Amino acid sequence: MSARLEKIEKSEAHLSIEVDAQTFEEGLQKAYRKVVKQVAIPGFRKGRVPRELLEAHFGREILFEDAIEMVVPNAFEEALTELDIEPIAQPEFEIEEIKEDNILKFKAVVPVKPEVVLGQTEGLEVSIPVFALDEADVDRRMEDMAAHYAQLVEKVDEPAEMGDTATIDFEGFIDDVAFPGGAGEDYPLELGSHTFIPGFEEQVVGLKVGDTADVSVRFPETYQAEELAGKNAVFKVTVHKIETKKSRELNDEFAQEVSNFDTLAELRDDVRKNLQASMENHKKSLLREAALTKALEGCEIDVPAAVVKMQLANMLERFADQLKMQGISLEQYFQLTGRNVERFNEEMWPEGEKNARTNFLLEKIVEEKGITISDEELDNQIVEIATSMGIEPDQARQNLAGVMDDFTYRLKIEKALDYLVDHAVVTEVDDENEENPAVENITAAVTESEPEA
């Protein structure tokens, strides 16, 4: 085996690799022992056809695919060692030539860690909204709690309305033929959530428990599933249950039921305290995001496409897990919304690329600023984790034993973020000010947090 580094361009190493005849011949022989079991030639039992006759009958190319799969990975690993190259994502291979003398030539494009040229990391000018908690915020949070703990009341004879949750069976048909992915059982559909195809939920409004109805919709012309795009469909829907929310009255009894407090006043004080803590956390998050955005604008990083694809795969996996918790599969979501993996990747590519650039930027800051984690800092973090999980620190340390390097790495990344914020020039502006694009509604973001009552 011989290997040559042709170039490194845009954080991708281009390798030219040649596998010697003896090594490739060994791969061909292994491939023959596999393939011969799968073919039949008159006059020979399966698995007994001589290699020469097999190649004469089908062509020697019949062995190439399996031989390549057996030879290329080892040759690639040897090339990485010889050229001292460390990949950060899966490579792409291109078979160039298989000579008559059984010499195999192939190319490999290997994503490698990009060179990061830092721009400004100190004195970054960032702006965030002025954070101030008032009683109106507390009022809204109390109202949110009342809505959160609202009692679900089943409707028996009343029809479904927007805001109700209807548990339904559904099956979709086009020209009286059911189509794949268009059916579900006991699905809890919140009317007005816009989960299903436009026009679907509106037609469930007015139905009662036990009703069966045909819901007619038209798939959008831009629907990703071409066989459905622009077509009319009929969903046969059966309503099994309808639930509506009954608001709760805010009083001492409510406080005792949802918290450890005896009075509504005590609960309100705790809500105020937690909102203040949430606001501080939100302020910290915004500062980090603003400083990071500024730092990214000034640095040079060529992110390999393969790394972005890895980010997108992780994002899609997390999204699928979220859907699963809601009782719907990723395939059903794509079917019902007209999206697919390709469209997801296209839409999320900028975010995936930003995530990758962020990781490389922060790693570079860790390296250049000599950021380390002391034993005391590590112990404090482990104690914090143990407290949050209700376990002993020794148990938490034992749980982290197999991933301690990754855990320490994440702590360094956190300190790199803090470095950007600590050395930034921060200006607080009115939260209505359009100069801060990172924030749309501070109060809404803050009041999403749950009080620790």
N, C-alpha and C positions, 0 to 999 in steps of 0.2 A: 504494500500500500504506500502511495505517495500522495502528499497533499500540498496545495499551494494557496496562499491567501492572495486573491486577486485585488481586492480593495475593501475598504470600509467606508460605506456611504450611507448617510442618514441613519446611523446607528444600526446598520446591517452589514455583517461581514459576508463577503462573497467568496466561497471556497470552491476550488477545483480539485476533485479527488479522483485518483485512479486506483482501481483494484487489480492486483496482478492476476495473471491467468490461472495460477494454481489455486488461489483463494476462490476465484469465481467458479472454477471447475468443481471445487468441493461444494459450493452452493448449488450448482447444477445437478450434481449427483444426489444431494439431499432432496432437491425439488423432484427429481425423477422418482425417487422412492415414494414420494407423496402422490405424485400425479399418476403413476402407473396403477395405483389402486383404484383410480376413478375412471379409467378408460377401458374400452373393450375392443379387441381386434379379432375378427374371425380366425379360428384356429388356435387361439391362445386363451388360456384361462385368465380372468381378471387378476391383475397383479403380477402376471408372468411374462408380459411383453418385454423383450429385450430393448434396452435404451436406443440402440441403433435403429431398430425397426420403428419404435415409437416416434423418433425424430424424423425418420424418413416418411412416415405416414402423416404426421401432423405438422411437421416443421419443428426445428429446434426452438422456435420462439415459444412453443407450448410450455417450456420450462422457465422462461425468463422471469415472469412475474413472481413466482415463488422463490426463485433463486435470488432475485433482487431483494425481496423482503428478508431473506436470511442473511444476506451479505452486507447490505448498505448500512444498517444500524451500527454494526461493529466497526466498519470502516470509518463511519462518521465519528464515532467516539474516539477512535485512534487519532483521527485528524485533529479533533479538538485538543487532545493532549499534546500532540506534536506541535501545534501552532499556538498553544497556550491561549485558547479562546474559551470564554465562559458564556454560554447562551443564557438569556433571561426569558425566553419563550420558545415555543416549538418552531423548528426550522421548516423550510420548504425545499423539497428536492426536485431536481430535474435530471432525468437520465439523458446523457448526451449521446453515448455511443457504446455499442457492444461489438467489439471487433471480431473478426473471424478467428483470431487466436485467443479468444475468450478474455481479453482485457476489457474491463468495464470502466467507463468514464462517466462521472456524474457531477453535478454542481449542487451546492447547498447554500441557501441564503439564511444566515443565522442572526436573529435579533440579539444585539449585545447592548450592554449598558451604555447609554449615550453620554457624550461629553457635555457636562452642564457648565455653561458660562454664566455665573451669577451677575445680576445687575445690582441695583441698590437694595441693601438689606437693612440699612439703618437710616433713620430719619424719613421713613416713608410717610407721606402725608395722607392720612385717612380721616374720613368723617363718619360719624354715626349719629343717630337721633338722640335728642335729650331724653333720658329715661326718668320718668316721674310717675309714681303710683298715686292714684287718687281714689276716692271712695266709689266713684262710678265703676272703676275696674273691679273693685271688690263686689259691688252689686251685681255686675255681669257674671262674675265667677259664681256667686251664690245662685244666680238664676240657672247657670249651666249645671250646677250640682243638682238642682231641683229637677231639671230636664233629664240629667243622667240617671237619676234614681227614680224616674217616673215609672209608675206601675203599668205593666203591659196588661191590657184588658182585651180579652177576646170578644170579637163581634160575632153575634149569632145570626141575627136577622138583618143587621145594618149592612149596607154596601161598603165596599172598599173606597177609601179616599186617599188623595195625595198625602204622603207622610205615613200612611199605614204600611205594615209589612204583611204581604200576602204570601203564604206558603203554597206553592203551585207545582203541578206536573205540567210539562210542556213538551211538545214534539212538533218540529217544523217540517212542512211539506212544500215542494215545488211541483206543480202540475200533478198533485196527488201522490207524489213519490217522496218518501222521507229521505232527508239528506244527512250525511254523517256530521256528528257534532252538534246537531240541532235539537237534542232532547235532554231533559233533566227531570229528576224526581225530587219531590219535597224540597224545592228550592225556595229559600226565604228571600223574596224580592221586595226591597223597600221602594215603594212607589214614589217617583220623583228623584230617584238616585241617578237616573240616566245610565243604568248599568247595561240595559239591553238596547237593541236596535231602535232608533228613533221611531216613535209612534206606538211601540209595544206597551209600555207601562200605562200610557193614557187610556188604552183600551181595556186594561184590567180594572181601572177605576169604574165603579158602579156594579161590579160583580159581587155576588154574595157567596158565602161558604156553600159548597156543593154544586155551584154553577160550573158548567162547561161551556166554553165559548171558542169561536174561531177568531183569532187575532190576525188581521191582515196587515202586512208590512211590505215595504219595498227596500231591498238591499241597495245601498248607495252605489252609484256608478263607479266610484273609486274603491269599492270593496276589494280587499286584497285577494280573496278567493275568487278567481276569475269565473269559476263555474256558477258563482252566486251573484256576482256583481250585476246590478241593475235589474235583477229579477224580482218578481212578486212572489211572496211566500205566505203561507198560512200556517200559523201555529195553533194547534189544538191545545187549549189551556183548561186545566181543571183546578179549581180553588179548594184547598183542603182546610185552610185556616186563615183568619184575618185578625191581626193584632193592632191595636192602637194604643198610643201612650196617654196616660192620665197624669197630668201635672201634680206635683207634690206641693203641699203648703209648707212654707219655711217657718218653723216654730221649734220650741225646745224638744218636742217629741221627735222631729225630723233629725235634729242634732244628735240625740241619743241613739237613734237607729243607725246613722251612717258614720258615727265617729265615737271616740271615747269621751266626748265632752257632754256635760249635763245641760248646758244652755246654748241657745243659738248665738248669744253674744260671744261665748268662748270659741265656738266654731268659727265665727266671723273673724275673730282676732287671729286664729290659726291660719285661716285662709289668707288674710293680709300678710302674715309673716311668710307663708309659702310663696305667695305671689311676688313678694319682694326678692326672695331667694331666686325664683325663676327668672325674674327680670335681670338680676345680676348675671345669672348664667347665660341668658340670652344676649346681654350686652357683651359678655366675654366672647361668645360665639360670633357675634357680628364683627367685633374687633379683629378676631382671627381671620375671618373670611375677607374683610376689607384689606387687611395687611397682606394676606396671602395673594389676593388678586393683584395688588400693586406689585408685589415681588415677582409674580409670574409675568407681568407685562414687561418687566425689564430684563428677563433672563432669556438665554438661548438654549433650547432643548429640542433635539430631533427625536421624537418618540417613534419607535418602530410600530408599524401598523399591527404586527402580531401582538404587541403588548396592549394596544387599545382593544383588540379583539378579546384578550384575556379579561380585561376589565368589563367588557360588555357581557361576557359569559357569566361572570360573577354577579353582575347587576341583574341579569335575566333570572339567574337561579334564586336570588333573594326575592325578586318580584313574584316568581312562581310560588315560593314559600308563603308569601303574604296572601296570594290568591287562595292557596290551599286552606289557610286558616279561615277564609271566608266561605269555604265549601265549594269552590269552583276550580277546575283544572286550567292550566295555561292554554291547552288546546281549545277548551270551551270559550275562554276569554277571547282568544283570537277569532274564533268562529263568530261570536256574538258581536264583536266590535269591528270586524273587518280588517284587523291587523294581522301581522305575521312576524316571524323572527327577523326577516330581512328589514321590514319597516321599523321594527323596534330598534335594531342596530343602527339604522340610518338616522332615526330621530335622536337616539341617545349617544351617537358618536361624539359630538362635541363634549358632552359630560364625561364620557369614558376617556377621551384624550386629556381633558383637564385633570381628571383623577390621576392619570399616569404621570403627567407633567408635575403635578403637585408632589407625588411620591419622590420623584427624582430630585426636585428642588429641595425638599426638606432633608433628604439624605445628604445632599451636597452641603447644606448648612451645618448639619451634624458633623460632617467631616472637616469643613473649613474652620468652624468655630470651636472644634475640639470638645463637643458636648458629650458628657459622660453621665452615668447614673451612679451615685455613691451607694454604699451599702445601706446607709441610713435612709436614703430616699426610697430604695427598693423595699426595705422593711416597712416603711410608712405606707407604701402603696399596698403591700400585702395585708397589713392590718386593716386598711380601709376596705379592701375587698372582703376580708373575713367578716368584718362588722356588717357590711351590707348583705352578706349571705347568711349571717347568723351562725358562723362556724368559728372554730379556733384558728388562730394564725398559722399554727403548725399544719393544720389540715389544708388550709389555703395554699401554703407553700408546697405541700405534697402534691396537690392538684395541679400546680403550675410546673412541677418538676420537668415534665417532658417538653414544655414549651417556654422555658424560662428565657431562652435567647430571643424568641419572638416577642415575649412580654417586655423584656428590657429594651428591645429595638423600638417598640411602640412608645415607651416612656421617653426615649431620646427624640422621637418625632414630635411628641407633645412639647418637649422643651424647646425644640426648634421653632415651633409655632409661637410659643411664649416669647422667644427671643425677638421675633419680628414685631410682636405687639409691644414688648417692653422698650424697644428702641424706635417705635413709631411716634410721629407727631399727630396727636389725636385732636380733632375738632368736633365738638358736639353741636349739631344743628337741629332746628325744628323738625319734628318727624313728618311734617307736611312738605319739607324741602325736597325737591326732586333731584338735588345733587347726590343723594344717596340711593342708588338704584338697588341696593341689596335689601332694602326694607320696603314693604308695602303697607303692612299694618302691624305695628308693634304690639298693640293691646291684644289683638287677636292671637298673635303668636304666643304671648305670655300667658294668656288665660286658658290655653290648651292644657297646661300642666295640672295634674291632679293633686290637691292638698293632701298632706300626709297626716290626716286627722285620724 
